[in-house]
């Protein structure tokens, strides 16, 4: 079974790093990661919009995707 290097992270809208959720190898197929709304120090982030970033390195090249995430309490 082949695996691919994946990094999942959360960022502010201006690109600032909030938290790295996952960094490592994953096998093919659907995968899930959850975020509890906390930053890298364990503090709840303020309500607002954030960007979830997925970086994937494959045999065909490197790919990045951004997905907006809304946080509300």
Secondary structure, DSSP 8 states (H G I E B T S, - for coil): --EEEEEEEEE-TTS-EEEEEEEEEEESS-------SB-TTS-B--SEEEEEEEEEEETTEEEEEEEEEEE--
